[in-house]
Amino acid sequence: MGGNYIDYECVTTPQMHYLVSVINKEPGRSMKVEDYYEHYAGAFNEFVKMIGKSKSEDVMYIDCGDGIGGPRLTDFNKYLKFNLHLINSGVGDKIYLNDLCGAEHVQKQRKQPRNFETVPNHEKCISFDGDADRIIYLYM
């Protein structure tokens, strides 16, 4: 049958969908994961500039569900430059994907993710699921 493939290593589900979509629309185009960051961060940064708000004003605590979203969000934030505090980031010795953390845990159990005990009250908090294709906002 034949065929070619490109190894993008570990990416989130939204990144994979973006890469496949662009490659299907523009066959032969050389894509890299950074194209995703540049595309979405560029649009978002323009929006923030239009409304006249500084992104560094706010702190956001993010539960990454101990999945791929943590490492990829770290990469993405190089383009966004938010003041992020990643929790359950998917990096370290003890990683248990979506165990007492992640968007589904927060939504269905109506409990804060594990390791959020030190997050100050009334701060902006976000919880991703393990592959970063679902998000829920919460506050302590």
Order of alpha helices (4+ residues) and beta strands (2+ residues): alpha-alpha-beta-alpha-beta-beta-beta
